[in-house]
Amino acid sequence: MNRICYKYILYVLVFIMSPYVFQGVSLEHPSTALIAALVFVLVNTLIKPLLLLVTLPINIISFGLFSLVINTWMIMLMDKMVGGINISGFWLSALIALIITLLNEVLLDEKRTKRRYRKS
């Protein structure tokens, strides 16, 4: 499957599990997570590269840590666009962004996957 499809599935799972883990997240229906993940993929594809370009000096000075703030903004934007999900506050969005970033690195790291298959 395509890398974007894997990310979409990962986002759906994170958005479905978030209300069970965090008190400040509410999800009206599990199908809302499908729409939220689709909007999040579109926001990450269309808006995030522009924000990364504009904030490149800050990102360089912070050694890339400012990209976590940009991911938080993308989650907050998705929250405003999708009606059935509610994430209360910046810090909760930042925590969800951190979880998504860590899961992307651990589960979808292309270099690690290539090394794993090359050895066997």
Secondary structure, DSSP 8 states (H G I E B T S, - for coil): --HHHHHHHHHHHHHHHHHHH-TTEEES-HHHHHHHHHHHHHHHHHTHHHHHHHTHHHHHHTTTTHHHHHHHHHHHHHHHH-TTEEE-SHHHHHHHHHHHHHHHHHHS-HHHHHHHHHH-
